[in-house]
Amino acid sequence: RDLVKFLCLQRIGCHFSMENILSLQMIPPFLPLWERCNSMVISWLLHFMDKDTAASIIYTPTTSQIWKDLSQRFSFRQGTKIYHLQKEMSNLSQGNLSVSAHFTKCKQLWDEYIVLVTPCPCEFTGSAMKIIERQQLIQFLMWLNESYQVVRSNILMLNPLPSVSQASGMVLQEEQQREMKHFSGQHTEIESSAFLSQ
């Protein structure tokens, strides 16, 4: 519906309220405008669907009917997707990933989960959002390798606790410092061996 309204406002220059946009087909002067918006949205939908799904709805006359048909066909998979996401999150660990790549993977899972469990992310406001952010912080720290135990403990002792993004930055700094120490240690060994060979 929002896309239909957007297309009408941007491409055609119509200024209709949301309540009227779906009933425009009933008003003769607006029928051509409504049909134009409807055709544009159907074209966009067909372009982004796989061929089999597109073929099954190509003759459906309105975007509203297409939406109802597709939601009835595919909405049952949401529970399965949530299950697999939670299972993936419960088995997640840093492994051989860098801190940055690990955080990116965590963020993708969290964002996808929030989209699936609520029809509108704006419903997560105030204290509910703080609980989710706290849970994400704890999960991120739990999934880190044990070599980050000290920085993990330091983050958990902070009051107030940082956001998960801030914690990721702290762990990333630790990772970079370790890499610098490792590099400088190798450089010293090379200089020592070069000195001994003279």
N, C-alpha and C positions, 0 to 999 in steps of 0.2 A: 504494500500500500504506500509506504513512504517513497519507494522508488517511482511508482506511478505519479505521485504528487511532485516529486523532484523533476521528473521528465516534463511534466506539464508546465511547471514553473520555469525551468531552464530553457527548454527547447521550443516551446510553443508560446510561452509568455502568458499562460492562463494563471489566474489567481483565485483558486477555489479552496474552500475549507476541506479538511480531511473527511468530514461527514458527507459532503456533496460529491466528492471525487468518484465514488463507486456508483452513484446514482445518476451520473451524467448521461449514461447511455439512454436513460428514460426521458431526457429533455431534448427534444428535436434540435434546437439550435446548437447544442453542445455535442451532439452525437458524433460528428466528424472529428472533433478534437479528442473525444474519449477514445474513438476507434484508433486514432493515430497513436495515442499514448499506449493503448493496449497492444497494438501491433509492435511497437518499439520494444516493449518489455518482453513480449513473447519471443521476438527475434533474439534479444539478448540472452534469454533463458536457453533457447535452443542452441545457441552458439557455444554455451559453456557446459552442455550436457553430453554424456557419452551417446553414441549413435542409437543404441537400443532404447534408452530412456527417451531420447528426443523423438524417435519414431512412434513411441507409444502415446505421446501427447501432442503430436504435430497438428492434429485436427481439432484439438480442444479450443473452443472459441475465446475464452477469457482467461486472463492471468489468475483471477480468483479461483476458477475451476481447476486450473493447472496446480495452483498452490495446494488446494484441498486434496487433489489426487496424489500428489507427491508426498505430502505430509502423512497421508494414510498409509502409503506404501513403505515409507522409509523411517517413520518415527519410532517403530519398534526396536530399531537397532541402537537407539540411544542408551538403553540400559546395558546392553552388551558393551558398548564403547566405554561407558563409565566404569564398568567392571574391569575391563582390560587396562584402562588408565590407572585405576587404583592398584591393580596388580603390578603394573610396570613401576609405579611410584614406590610400592613396598619393596621391590627388588632392586631399586636404583642404588648405585654406588659410584663413586668417582672413577675408580679403576685407573686406567692409563690416561684419562682425559686431563687436560689442563684445567685449572680453576675456572677460567673464562668459558671454556667449552662445556664444563660440567654445569655451571650456572645457567648457561643458555639452554641446555637440555632440561634442567629443572623448570625454568621459566616457561618453556613451551608446554610442558605437561600441566603446570598450574593454570596457565591461561586457557588451555583447552578444557580442563576440568571445570573451571568457573563458567565458561560458556555453556557447557552441557548441563550443569546442575541448576542453572537459573535462566529463565527466559530473558532476563534483563539484568546485566551486571550492576545497573544503578540500584538494584534492590539491596546489594551489599553495601550498606552505608553505616557510618558510625561504628558502634561497638562490634557489629558483625564483621566488618572489614578488618578491624584491628585483630580480632581472633584469627581470621584467615591469614593475615600477614605474620602474626606470631607463629602460627603453625608452619608457614612456609620457611621462616627463619630456622626453626628447630629442625625441620626436615633437611634443609640445605646443610646445616652443620652435622647432622647425623650421617648424611651420605658422603661426607668428606673422608678421605683416607686417614688412617690413624696417625700418619706423620704430621697432621695438622692439629693434634690433640692440644698443644699448648695455646695456639691462637684461638682454637675453639673455646677453651676454658676462659681465656681472657675476654672474648666476646660475650660469653654467658654471664660474666661477672659485671658487665656494664649496666648501669642504671640511669636512665631507662635503656632498654634493649634497643639496638640499632635496627633499621629496616633490613630486609634481606639483601637489598642492593648495596647498602653500606657495608654489611658483613662480607658480602662477596668482594667488595673493594679491599677490605682489610686482609682477607685471605689471599687475594691476588698480589698485594704488596709483599706479603710473606713469601709467596712463591717466587716473585721477582728477586727478592733479597737472597733467597737460596740459590737461584740461578747465578746471581752475581758472585756469590761466595764460591760456588762451584767453578765458575769461569776463572776467577782470580787464583784459585787453588791450582787449577791446571796450568795457568800462565806461570806461576811460581815454580812448579815442577819442571816445566820446559826450560826456564832460565837456569835452574839448578843443574839439570842434566847437561845443558850447553856449557856451563861453567866447568863442570867436572871433566867434560870431554876435551877441554883445552889443555 
